């Protein structure tokens, strides 16, 4: 994971290569809260792939990069 200050900075860093998946820091924060927010609950159990895919879908992370195998 790399953090960049702008889309222009990403383009410069890529040097003409096609970008992979990108998201804003705000979206990353939303993802982290949704994905890890319940880990300290006493009754926590690992999430199913379907549950995790639902998290990604609910956050609008729906292109091929975000499809869980």
C-alpha positions as a Markdown table, in Angstrom:
| # | Residue | x | y | z |
|---|---|---|---|---|
| 1 | Unk | 0.0 | 0.0 | 0.0 |
| 2 | Unk | 1.3 | 3.4 | -0.9 |
| 3 | Unk | -0.2 | 6.8 | 0.1 |
| 4 | Unk | -0.2 | 9.7 | -2.3 |
| 5 | Unk | -1.3 | 13.3 | -1.9 |
| 6 | Unk | -3.1 | 13.6 | -5.2 |
| 7 | Unk | -4.2 | 11.8 | -8.4 |
| 8 | Unk | -1.4 | 13.8 | -10.1 |
| 9 | Unk | 1.1 | 12.4 | -7.7 |
| 10 | Unk | -0.1 | 8.9 | -8.5 |
| 11 | Unk | 0.3 | 9.5 | -12.2 |
| 12 | Unk | 3.8 | 10.9 | -11.8 |
| 13 | Unk | 4.8 | 7.9 | -9.6 |
| 14 | Unk | 3.4 | 5.5 | -12.1 |
| 15 | Unk | 5.4 | 7.0 | -14.9 |
| 16 | Unk | 2.9 | 6.0 | -17.6 |
| 17 | Unk | 2.1 | 2.5 | -16.2 |
| 18 | Unk | -1.6 | 1.7 | -15.7 |
| 19 | Unk | -2.8 | 2.3 | -12.2 |
| 20 | Unk | -4.0 | -0.5 | -9.9 |
| 21 | Unk | -6.8 | 0.0 | -7.4 |
| 22 | Unk | -6.8 | 3.4 | -5.7 |
| 23 | Unk | -9.0 | 4.8 | -3.0 |
| 24 | Unk | -9.1 | 7.8 | -0.8 |
| 25 | Unk | -7.8 | 7.9 | 2.8 |
| 26 | Unk | -11.4 | 8.4 | 3.9 |
| 27 | Unk | -12.5 | 5.3 | 2.0 |
| 28 | Unk | -9.6 | 3.4 | 3.5 |
| 29 | Unk | -10.6 | 4.4 | 6.9 |
| 30 | Unk | -14.2 | 3.3 | 6.2 |
| 31 | Unk | -12.9 | 0.0 | 5.0 |
| 32 | Unk | -10.6 | -0.5 | 8.1 |
| 33 | Unk | -13.5 | 0.2 | 10.5 |
| 34 | Unk | -15.9 | -2.1 | 8.6 |
| 35 | Unk | -13.3 | -4.9 | 8.2 |
| 36 | Unk | -11.6 | -4.8 | 11.7 |
| 37 | Unk | -14.1 | -2.9 | 13.9 |
| 38 | Unk | -15.5 | -6.0 | 15.7 |
| 39 | Unk | -12.2 | -7.8 | 16.3 |
| 40 | Unk | -12.0 | -7.0 | 20.0 |
| 41 | Unk | -15.6 | -8.2 | 20.7 |
| 42 | Unk | -15.5 | -11.1 | 23.2 |
| 43 | Unk | -17.7 | -13.2 | 20.9 |
| 44 | Unk | -15.7 | -12.4 | 17.7 |
| 45 | Unk | -15.5 | -15.1 | 15.0 |
| 46 | Unk | -13.7 | -14.8 | 11.7 |
| 47 | Unk | -15.9 | -13.3 | 9.0 |
| 48 | Unk | -16.9 | -15.4 | 6.1 |
| 49 | Unk | -15.8 | -14.6 | 2.6 |
| 50 | Unk | -19.4 | -13.6 | 1.8 |
| 51 | Unk | -19.5 | -11.2 | 4.8 |
| 52 | Unk | -16.2 | -9.6 | 3.7 |
| 53 | Unk | -17.4 | -9.3 | 0.1 |
| 54 | Unk | -20.6 | -7.6 | 1.4 |
| 55 | Unk | -18.3 | -5.1 | 3.2 |
| 56 | Unk | -16.5 | -4.3 | 0.0 |
| 57 | Unk | -19.7 | -4.1 | -2.0 |
| 58 | Unk | -21.3 | -1.8 | 0.6 |
| 59 | Unk | -18.4 | 0.6 | 0.3 |
| 60 | Unk | -18.7 | 0.7 | -3.5 |
| 61 | Unk | -15.5 | -1.3 | -4.0 |
| 62 | Unk | -16.9 | -3.5 | -6.7 |
| 63 | Unk | -14.5 | -3.7 | -9.7 |
| 64 | Unk | -12.6 | -6.9 | -10.4 |
| 65 | Unk | -9.7 | -5.9 | -8.0 |
| 66 | Unk | -12.1 | -6.1 | -5.1 |
| 67 | Unk | -13.7 | -9.5 | -5.9 |
| 68 | Unk | -12.7 | -12.1 | -3.3 |
| 69 | Unk | -11.8 | -15.5 | -4.7 |
